[in-house]
Amino acid sequence: MMKLMRAPNLLIGQHWINVLATAGIACELHNRYLNGALGEIPADQCAPELWLVDERDEVIARKLIDVAAHGPSAGSPSWRCAQCGETLEAQFTVCWQCGTARNPLDG
């Protein structure tokens, strides 16, 4: 196991865990319930932490989280669903027609 990063809050931490899980990267969210101890325990020790099961996933995990955190840049091109061929705008990550997830590493 390897600590990947701290999340700014539990909601974002869980979102990042979901992004990684969708890509097949095994990870865990630690410090899920320490927010209630804030004040008794230093704030930097209460933040939710993402831990990778396999440290070999670090580079791809960081890239996926960066994409999830920032979204597409202005003027990003549309993408075509690999399953049904529907064309979708860059900000959408799942095809509205068939429900197929976009590969997060595709442009």
N, C-alpha and C positions, 0 to 999 in steps of 0.2 A: 504494500500500500504506500501511496505517496500523496502528500498534501499538495493539491494543485493551486488553490487560492482561497481567499476569503470572499464571501459575497457581502454586498452592502446591507442586505436584509434577507429575511427568510423567504419572502416571496420570490425575489430574484434568484436566490440560491436554488430553490426548487425548480424554477424555470430552466436554469442552466443544467440541472440534473436531468430534466426531461429532454433537453436538446441533446445532451450526450447519450442518453439512453436510446433515443431515436436513431442515433448514428451507430448504435451497437457498442458503445463504450461503457464498460461497467464502472460505476462510481457510487460514492456514498455521500450523504450530507450529514456532517457532524455538527455538534453544538446547536442542534435544532431547538432545544428547550432552555438554553442558558440565558435568553433575553430577560427572563424573570429575575435572574441573579445580578443583573446590571446594577452597579453601585457597590454590591458586596464583592464582586469580582471585577477586575479592570475591564473596561469596554472592549479593548482589543482582544481579550480572551473570550468574549461572549459572542463574537460574530460567527455566523454560520460558515463552515468550511467545506469545500469540495475536496474529496479524497478519491484518487484513481485507484482502482484495484490493480491495474497493470501500468507501471510507469512508462512503458513503451508507447502508451497512448497520449503522452503529454503534449507533443507538438500539435497533433490533430485536434486534441481537446481544446487547447488554447485558441486555435484558429476558429473552431466552431463557436466558442463562447464570444470571441471578438465579433464575429458576424452577427450572433444573436443580440449582442449588446448595442451594436451600432446600426443594424439594419442596412438596407441597400443605400448607396449614395444617390444623390439627386441625378436624374437622367439615366439611371441604370436600365439596361435593356430588358424587355419582356423575356419570359422563358416559356418553353414548350414542354408540356407534360409528356414524360416518356411512355406513359401507359395509354392515354387516349388521344394525345396530340393537341389538346386544347392550349391556346396561347393565353398566358396570364401575366399580369403586371408584376414587376420585380418585388414589390412588398409582400406578395402572397407566397406563403411557404407550402401550401397544400392546394391541390387542384380542386376547384369548386365543383367540377363535373364528375370526377370519379374518386376523389379523396386520396389520391396518391401524393405522398410527400415529395417535395422537391429535394434533390440532392443538395445539401447546404454548401458543398464545395463547387458546384457548377456556377458559372457566371451569371 
